[in-house]
Each structure stands twice: as C-alpha cells, then as structure tokens.
C-alpha cells in the first residue's frame, strides 16, 4: 500500500538533513563561530573582506571605530 514508502521517505529525509545540522558543529569547531556569513551578494563579500582586513575575526560586527582616521595616519608618519 501507500504507507510502505514511509520508511524509505524517512531515511531519505534524515540523510538529507544531516549535513545541514552537521555544519553548525563543524563551523563551531573550525571557525569558533557556529554561523557562516552570507556571501550571496557582491556587497556582502566586500564587507567580509573589509572586516577581515580591519580585524582578526570578521564575524565580529565592526563599525566606524575600527577604521583609522586620516589624522591618526598622518601622526604615525611624523
């Protein structure tokens, strides 16, 4: 009958869900952060590279306080 497909459907569903939930643990282990940044849009990739250049950990939100002022750069040169 139709219900004979339920065990197969459950196995397929679980097998396809494992990688989705496993990445949470893998990111926590490797990156120290369970979430990966969204890199779908070009703007998001540029912001990731900017945060990586300005700080060691790009997963910490950065604001204008992380960008050095022009005045500070001039004082360092003198």
Biopython code that builds the backbone (N, CA, C, O; Angstrom):
import numpy as np
from Bio.PDB.StructureBuilder import StructureBuilder

atoms = [
    (1, "UNK", "N", (0.831, -1.182, 0.000)),
    (1, "UNK", "CA", (0.000, 0.000, 0.000)),
    (1, "UNK", "C", (0.883, 1.256, 0.000)),
    (1, "UNK", "O", (2.108, 1.167, -0.092)),
    (2, "UNK", "N", (0.252, 2.405, 0.103)),
    (2, "UNK", "CA", (0.970, 3.673, 0.043)),
    (2, "UNK", "C", (1.879, 3.887, 1.235)),
    (2, "UNK", "O", (2.891, 4.577, 1.119)),
    (3, "UNK", "N", (1.539, 3.306, 2.393)),
    (3, "UNK", "CA", (2.321, 3.530, 3.612)),
    (3, "UNK", "C", (3.641, 2.770, 3.608)),
    (3, "UNK", "O", (4.466, 2.983, 4.496)),
    (4, "UNK", "N", (3.862, 1.899, 2.648)),
    (4, "UNK", "CA", (5.119, 1.170, 2.557)),
    (4, "UNK", "C", (6.289, 2.075, 2.172)),
    (4, "UNK", "O", (7.450, 1.716, 2.369)),
    (5, "UNK", "N", (5.984, 3.223, 1.636)),
    (5, "UNK", "CA", (7.043, 4.161, 1.245)),
    (5, "UNK", "C", (7.499, 5.039, 2.412)),
    (5, "UNK", "O", (8.535, 5.696, 2.310)),
    (6, "UNK", "N", (6.763, 5.065, 3.501)),
    (6, "UNK", "CA", (7.102, 5.930, 4.632)),
    (6, "UNK", "C", (8.484, 5.648, 5.226)),
    (6, "UNK", "O", (9.207, 6.611, 5.483)),
    (7, "UNK", "N", (8.906, 4.398, 5.464)),
    (7, "UNK", "CA", (10.263, 4.191, 5.992)),
    (7, "UNK", "C", (11.346, 4.701, 5.034)),
    (7, "UNK", "O", (12.329, 5.299, 5.471)),
    (8, "UNK", "N", (11.172, 4.470, 3.756)),
    (8, "UNK", "CA", (12.152, 4.960, 2.778)),
    (8, "UNK", "C", (12.182, 6.482, 2.744)),
    (8, "UNK", "O", (13.255, 7.080, 2.659)),
    (9, "UNK", "N", (11.021, 7.107, 2.811)),
    (9, "UNK", "CA", (10.957, 8.572, 2.808)),
    (9, "UNK", "C", (11.604, 9.139, 4.074)),
    (9, "UNK", "O", (12.267, 10.175, 4.016)),
    (10, "UNK", "N", (11.421, 8.480, 5.198)),
    (10, "UNK", "CA", (12.036, 8.949, 6.453)),
    (10, "UNK", "C", (13.558, 8.833, 6.387)),
    (10, "UNK", "O", (14.270, 9.727, 6.844)),
    (11, "UNK", "N", (14.052, 7.741, 5.826)),
    (11, "UNK", "CA", (15.502, 7.558, 5.699)),
    (11, "UNK", "C", (16.096, 8.626, 4.790)),
    (11, "UNK", "O", (17.132, 9.206, 5.117)),
    (12, "UNK", "N", (15.464, 8.893, 3.666)),
    (12, "UNK", "CA", (15.948, 9.916, 2.737)),
    (12, "UNK", "C", (15.916, 11.296, 3.396)),
    (12, "UNK", "O", (16.862, 12.070, 3.250)),
    (13, "UNK", "N", (14.853, 11.604, 4.107)),
    (13, "UNK", "CA", (14.732, 12.904, 4.772)),
    (13, "UNK", "C", (15.816, 13.096, 5.818)),
    (13, "UNK", "O", (16.424, 14.164, 5.892)),
    (14, "UNK", "N", (16.061, 12.082, 6.621)),
    (14, "UNK", "CA", (17.105, 12.183, 7.649)),
    (14, "UNK", "C", (18.484, 12.297, 7.003)),
    (14, "UNK", "O", (19.315, 13.091, 7.443)),
    (15, "UNK", "N", (18.727, 11.504, 5.961)),
    (15, "UNK", "CA", (20.027, 11.543, 5.284)),
    (15, "UNK", "C", (20.301, 12.911, 4.656)),
    (15, "UNK", "O", (21.447, 13.360, 4.631)),
    (16, "UNK", "N", (19.276, 13.567, 4.156)),
    (16, "UNK", "CA", (19.461, 14.891, 3.565)),
    (16, "UNK", "C", (19.542, 15.994, 4.615)),
    (16, "UNK", "O", (20.073, 17.069, 4.336)),
    (17, "UNK", "N", (19.028, 15.749, 5.811)),
    (17, "UNK", "CA", (19.064, 16.767, 6.868)),
    (17, "UNK", "C", (20.365, 16.742, 7.656)),
    (17, "UNK", "O", (20.719, 17.745, 8.277)),
    (18, "UNK", "N", (21.078, 15.641, 7.650)),
    (18, "UNK", "CA", (22.310, 15.528, 8.442)),
    (18, "UNK", "C", (23.337, 16.604, 8.074)),
    (18, "UNK", "O", (23.858, 17.248, 8.985)),
    (19, "UNK", "N", (23.659, 16.836, 6.804)),
    (19, "UNK", "CA", (24.667, 17.873, 6.501)),
    (19, "UNK", "C", (24.264, 19.272, 6.956)),
    (19, "UNK", "O", (25.124, 20.072, 7.325)),
    (20, "UNK", "N", (22.989, 19.570, 6.935)),
    (20, "UNK", "CA", (22.524, 20.895, 7.340)),
    (20, "UNK", "C", (22.830, 21.136, 8.813)),
    (20, "UNK", "O", (23.304, 22.209, 9.188)),
    (21, "UNK", "N", (22.557, 20.139, 9.641)),
    (21, "UNK", "CA", (22.788, 20.293, 11.075)),
    (21, "UNK", "C", (24.240, 20.028, 11.458)),
    (21, "UNK", "O", (24.708, 20.519, 12.485)),
    (22, "UNK", "N", (24.952, 19.260, 10.646)),
    (22, "UNK", "CA", (26.358, 18.981, 10.942)),
    (22, "UNK", "C", (27.224, 20.216, 10.721)),
    (22, "UNK", "O", (28.244, 20.375, 11.392)),
    (23, "UNK", "N", (26.842, 21.091, 9.799)),
    (23, "UNK", "CA", (27.655, 22.283, 9.548)),
    (23, "UNK", "C", (27.678, 23.213, 10.757)),
    (23, "UNK", "O", (28.648, 23.945, 10.951)),
    (24, "UNK", "N", (26.627, 23.194, 11.570)),
    (24, "UNK", "CA", (26.627, 24.003, 12.785)),
    (24, "UNK", "C", (27.798, 23.600, 13.671)),
    (24, "UNK", "O", (28.560, 24.455, 14.122)),
    (25, "UNK", "N", (27.941, 22.315, 13.921)),
    (25, "UNK", "CA", (29.032, 21.834, 14.759)),
    (25, "UNK", "C", (30.394, 22.008, 14.106)),
    (25, "UNK", "O", (31.366, 22.340, 14.784)),
    (26, "UNK", "N", (30.476, 21.789, 12.808)),
    (26, "UNK", "CA", (31.753, 21.954, 12.113)),
    (26, "UNK", "C", (32.216, 23.404, 12.121)),
    (26, "UNK", "O", (33.399, 23.672, 12.331)),
    (27, "UNK", "N", (31.313, 24.330, 11.899)),
    (27, "UNK", "CA", (31.683, 25.750, 11.937)),
    (27, "UNK", "C", (32.107, 26.159, 13.345)),
    (27, "UNK", "O", (33.045, 26.938, 13.514)),
    (28, "UNK", "N", (31.424, 25.639, 14.340)),
    (28, "UNK", "CA", (31.793, 25.944, 15.727)),
    (28, "UNK", "C", (33.187, 25.404, 16.044)),
    (28, "UNK", "O", (33.966, 26.056, 16.738)),
    (29, "UNK", "N", (33.495, 24.222, 15.538)),
    (29, "UNK", "CA", (34.783, 23.601, 15.785)),
    (29, "UNK", "C", (35.912, 24.296, 15.023)),
    (29, "UNK", "O", (36.966, 24.576, 15.594)),
    (30, "UNK", "N", (35.695, 24.572, 13.744)),
    (30, "UNK", "CA", (36.759, 25.102, 12.890)),
    (30, "UNK", "C", (36.878, 26.622, 13.006)),
    (30, "UNK", "O", (37.980, 27.145, 13.174)),
    (31, "UNK", "N", (35.758, 27.329, 12.918)),
    (31, "UNK", "CA", (35.776, 28.788, 12.889)),
    (31, "UNK", "C", (35.631, 29.415, 14.272)),
    (31, "UNK", "O", (35.979, 30.579, 14.465)),
    (32, "UNK", "N", (35.130, 28.663, 15.215)),
    (32, "UNK", "CA", (34.861, 29.225, 16.537)),
    (32, "UNK", "C", (33.549, 29.976, 16.571)),
    (32, "UNK", "O", (33.214, 30.603, 17.576)),
    (33, "UNK", "N", (32.812, 29.919, 15.494)),
    (33, "UNK", "CA", (31.529, 30.594, 15.385)),
    (33, "UNK", "C", (30.595, 29.644, 14.645)),
    (33, "UNK", "O", (30.955, 29.160, 13.572)),
    (34, "UNK", "N", (29.410, 29.361, 15.178)),
    (34, "UNK", "CA", (28.547, 28.379, 14.523)),
    (34, "UNK", "C", (27.886, 28.875, 13.242)),
    (34, "UNK", "O", (27.297, 28.078, 12.512)),
    (35, "UNK", "N", (27.968, 30.145, 12.958)),
    (35, "UNK", "CA", (27.286, 30.674, 11.787)),
    (35, "UNK", "C", (28.284, 31.182, 10.759)),
    (35, "UNK", "O", (29.305, 31.777, 11.105)),
    (36, "UNK", "N", (27.977, 30.941, 9.506)),
    (36, "UNK", "CA", (28.803, 31.428, 8.423)),
    (36, "UNK", "C", (28.134, 32.667, 7.850)),
    (36, "UNK", "O", (26.908, 32.768, 7.821)),
    (37, "UNK", "N", (28.948, 33.602, 7.396)),
    (37, "UNK", "CA", (28.359, 34.815, 6.831)),
    (37, "UNK", "C", (27.787, 34.541, 5.456)),
    (37, "UNK", "O", (28.260, 33.659, 4.740)),
    (38, "UNK", "N", (26.775, 35.294, 5.095)),
    (38, "UNK", "CA", (26.130, 35.164, 3.802)),
    (38, "UNK", "C", (27.015, 35.796, 2.733)),
    (38, "UNK", "O", (27.374, 36.969, 2.840)),
    (39, "UNK", "N", (27.365, 35.038, 1.716)),
    (39, "UNK", "CA", (28.234, 35.525, 0.652)),
    (39, "UNK", "C", (27.526, 35.511, -0.706)),
    (39, "UNK", "O", (28.169, 35.380, -1.747)),
    (40, "UNK", "N", (26.214, 35.646, -0.684)),
    (40, "UNK", "CA", (25.464, 35.582, -1.940)),
    (40, "UNK", "C", (25.668, 36.820, -2.798)),
    (40, "UNK", "O", (25.843, 36.708, -4.011)),
    (41, "UNK", "N", (25.647, 37.971, -2.201)),
    (41, "UNK", "CA", (25.768, 39.220, -2.942)),
    (41, "UNK", "C", (27.210, 39.732, -2.927)),
    (41, "UNK", "O", (27.970, 39.445, -2.002)),
    (42, "UNK", "N", (27.568, 40.479, -3.940)),
    (42, "UNK", "CA", (28.916, 41.033, -4.028)),
    (42, "UNK", "C", (29.204, 41.977, -2.858)),
    (42, "UNK", "O", (30.315, 41.986, -2.327)),
    (43, "UNK", "N", (28.222, 42.759, -2.461)),
    (43, "UNK", "CA", (28.384, 43.691, -1.344)),
    (43, "UNK", "C", (28.751, 42.946, -0.059)),
    (43, "UNK", "O", (29.607, 43.399, 0.701)),
    (44, "UNK", "N", (28.103, 41.800, 0.183)),
    (44, "UNK", "CA", (28.401, 41.011, 1.382)),
    (44, "UNK", "C", (29.825, 40.477, 1.348)),
    (44, "UNK", "O", (30.490, 40.435, 2.383)),
    (45, "UNK", "N", (30.304, 40.069, 0.177)),
    (45, "UNK", "CA", (31.681, 39.586, 0.063)),
    (45, "UNK", "C", (32.674, 40.712, 0.309)),
    (45, "UNK", "O", (33.700, 40.508, 0.957)),
    (46, "UNK", "N", (32.372, 41.893, -0.203)),
    (46, "UNK", "CA", (33.255, 43.039, 0.006)),
    (46, "UNK", "C", (33.308, 43.415, 1.488)),
    (46, "UNK", "O", (34.377, 43.732, 2.010)),
    (47, "UNK", "N", (32.163, 43.382, 2.163)),
    (47, "UNK", "CA", (32.135, 43.703, 3.589)),
    (47, "UNK", "C", (32.884, 42.662, 4.414)),
    (47, "UNK", "O", (33.518, 43.006, 5.412)),
    (48, "UNK", "N", (32.820, 41.394, 4.012)),
    (48, "UNK", "CA", (33.585, 40.362, 4.703)),
    (48, "UNK", "C", (35.082, 40.620, 4.558)),
    (48, "UNK", "O", (35.826, 40.533, 5.535)),
    (49, "UNK", "N", (35.520, 40.934, 3.349)),
    (49, "UNK", "CA", (36.938, 41.219, 3.130)),
    (49, "UNK", "C", (37.377, 42.461, 3.898)),
    (49, "UNK", "O", (38.493, 42.502, 4.414)),
    (50, "UNK", "N", (36.517, 43.472, 3.981)),
    (50, "UNK", "CA", (36.842, 44.671, 4.746)),
    (50, "UNK", "C", (37.009, 44.335, 6.231)),
    (50, "UNK", "O", (37.969, 44.770, 6.867)),
    (51, "UNK", "N", (36.073, 43.563, 6.774)),
    (51, "UNK", "CA", (36.149, 43.193, 8.186)),
    (51, "UNK", "C", (37.361, 42.315, 8.462)),
    (51, "UNK", "O", (37.975, 42.407, 9.525)),
    (52, "UNK", "N", (37.697, 41.474, 7.514)),
    (52, "UNK", "CA", (38.877, 40.617, 7.694)),
    (52, "UNK", "C", (40.164, 41.435, 7.659)),
    (52, "UNK", "O", (41.123, 41.127, 8.366)),
    (53, "UNK", "N", (40.178, 42.470, 6.840)),
    (53, "UNK", "CA", (41.357, 43.332, 6.752)),
    (53, "UNK", "C", (41.499, 44.187, 8.011)),
    (53, "UNK", "O", (42.617, 44.412, 8.475)),
    (54, "UNK", "N", (40.397, 44.662, 8.565)),
    (54, "UNK", "CA", (40.449, 45.571, 9.703)),
    (54, "UNK", "C", (40.648, 44.857, 11.035)),
    (54, "UNK", "O", (41.299, 45.397, 11.930)),
    (55, "UNK", "N", (40.109, 43.674, 11.181)),
    (55, "UNK", "CA", (40.213, 42.953, 12.446)),
    (55, "UNK", "C", (40.595, 41.511, 12.176)),
    (55, "UNK", "O", (40.534, 41.037, 11.042)),
    (56, "UNK", "N", (40.986, 40.828, 13.224)),
    (56, "UNK", "CA", (41.362, 39.424, 13.097)),
    (56, "UNK", "C", (40.149, 38.541, 12.848)),
    (56, "UNK", "O", (40.222, 37.607, 12.050)),
    (57, "UNK", "N", (39.033, 38.820, 13.517)),
    (57, "UNK", "CA", (37.836, 37.995, 13.420)),
    (57, "UNK", "C", (36.761, 38.737, 12.636)),
    (57, "UNK", "O", (36.181, 39.691, 13.156)),
    (58, "UNK", "N", (36.478, 38.328, 11.397)),
    (58, "UNK", "CA", (35.483, 39.043, 10.605)),
    (58, "UNK", "C", (34.046, 38.808, 11.057)),
    (58, "UNK", "O", (33.131, 39.445, 10.534)),
    (59, "UNK", "N", (33.823, 37.900, 12.023)),
    (59, "UNK", "CA", (32.473, 37.631, 12.485)),
    (59, "UNK", "C", (32.014, 38.596, 13.568)),
    (59, "UNK", "O", (30.847, 38.586, 13.960)),
    (60, "UNK", "N", (32.924, 39.425, 14.049)),
    (60, "UNK", "CA", (32.549, 40.463, 14.998)),
    (60, "UNK", "C", (32.120, 41.687, 14.197)),
    (60, "UNK", "O", (32.835, 42.138, 13.303)),
    (61, "UNK", "N", (30.954, 42.214, 14.525)),
    (61, "UNK", "CA", (30.469, 43.363, 13.783)),
    (61, "UNK", "C", (31.379, 44.561, 14.013)),
    (61, "UNK", "O", (31.728, 44.882, 15.149)),
    (62, "UNK", "N", (31.752, 45.208, 12.938)),
    (62, "UNK", "CA", (32.656, 46.345, 13.010)),
    (62, "UNK", "C", (31.937, 47.599, 12.557)),
    (62, "UNK", "O", (31.107, 47.576, 11.648)),
    (63, "UNK", "N", (32.272, 48.675, 13.206)),
    (63, "UNK", "CA", (31.691, 49.951, 12.833)),
    (63, "UNK", "C", (32.775, 50.926, 12.430)),
    (63, "UNK", "O", (33.893, 50.535, 12.097)),
    (64, "UNK", "N", (32.433, 52.176, 12.466)),
    (64, "UNK", "CA", (33.382, 53.205, 12.066)),
    (64, "UNK", "C", (34.563, 53.322, 13.023)),
    (64, "UNK", "O", (35.611, 53.850, 12.651)),
    (65, "UNK", "N", (34.405, 52.836, 14.248)),
    (65, "UNK", "CA", (35.505, 52.962, 15.204)),
    (65, "UNK", "C", (36.704, 52.088, 14.816)),
    (65, "UNK", "O", (37.811, 52.323, 15.302)),
    (66, "UNK", "N", (36.509, 51.099, 13.965)),
    (66, "UNK", "CA", (37.602, 50.223, 13.544)),
    (66, "UNK", "C", (38.387, 50.793, 12.363)),
    (66, "UNK", "O", (39.504, 50.347, 12.099)),
    (67, "UNK", "N", (37.835, 51.752, 11.665)),
    (67, "UNK", "CA", (38.521, 52.361, 10.527)),
    (67, "UNK", "C", (39.385, 53.502, 11.041)),
    (67, "UNK", "O", (38.875, 54.424, 11.678)),
    (68, "UNK", "N", (40.684, 53.452, 10.772)),
    (68, "UNK", "CA", (41.554, 54.506, 11.295)),
    (68, "UNK", "C", (41.259, 55.857, 10.647)),
    (68, "UNK", "O", (40.927, 55.941, 9.465)),
    (69, "UNK", "N", (41.389, 56.907, 11.451)),
    (69, "UNK", "CA", (41.173, 58.258, 10.943)),
    (69, "UNK", "C", (42.376, 58.702, 10.123)),
    (69, "UNK", "O", (43.488, 58.212, 10.318)),
    (70, "UNK", "N", (42.146, 59.618, 9.221)),
    (70, "UNK", "CA", (43.229, 60.150, 8.405)),
    (70, "UNK", "C", (44.216, 60.895, 9.280)),
    (70, "UNK", "O", (45.421, 60.840, 9.033)),
    (71, "UNK", "N", (43.730, 61.591, 10.300)),
    (71, "UNK", "CA", (44.599, 62.349, 11.206)),
    (71, "UNK", "C", (45.551, 61.409, 11.941)),
    (71, "UNK", "O", (46.722, 61.738, 12.134)),
    (72, "UNK", "N", (45.055, 60.235, 12.353)),
    (72, "UNK", "CA", (45.901, 59.266, 13.047)),
    (72, "UNK", "C", (47.005, 58.749, 12.138)),
    (72, "UNK", "O", (48.131, 58.544, 12.590)),
    (73, "UNK", "N", (46.698, 58.536, 10.865)),
    (73, "UNK", "CA", (47.704, 58.072, 9.929)),
    (73, "UNK", "C", (48.796, 59.117, 9.724)),
    (73, "UNK", "O", (49.973, 58.773, 9.616)),
    (74, "UNK", "N", (48.407, 60.404, 9.671)),
    (74, "UNK", "CA", (49.388, 61.475, 9.478)),
    (74, "UNK", "C", (50.317, 61.589, 10.689)),
    (74, "UNK", "O", (51.508, 61.856, 10.528)),
    (75, "UNK", "N", (49.781, 61.390, 11.906)),
    (75, "UNK", "CA", (50.599, 61.481, 13.109)),
    (75, "UNK", "C", (51.601, 60.322, 13.177)),
    (75, "UNK", "O", (52.716, 60.486, 13.671)),
    (76, "UNK", "N", (51.190, 59.146, 12.674)),
    (76, "UNK", "CA", (52.100, 57.991, 12.710)),
    (76, "UNK", "C", (53.275, 58.185, 11.762)),
    (76, "UNK", "O", (54.376, 57.709, 12.037)),
    (77, "UNK", "N", (53.053, 58.880, 10.651)),
    (77, "UNK", "CA", (54.125, 59.089, 9.676)),
    (77, "UNK", "C", (55.169, 60.074, 10.211)),
    (77, "UNK", "O", (56.347, 59.964, 9.872)),
    (78, "UNK", "N", (54.747, 61.044, 11.051)),
    (78, "UNK", "CA", (55.690, 62.061, 11.568)),
    (78, "UNK", "C", (56.443, 61.598, 12.740)),
    (78, "UNK", "O", (57.266, 62.339, 13.278)),
]
sb = StructureBuilder()
sb.init_structure("model")
sb.init_model(0)
sb.init_chain("A")
sb.init_seg("    ")
for serial, (resi, resn, name, xyz) in enumerate(atoms, 1):
    if name == "N":
        sb.init_residue(resn, " ", resi, " ")
    sb.init_atom(name, np.array(xyz, "f"), 0.0, 1.0, " ", f" {name:<3s}", serial, name[0])
structure = sb.get_structure()
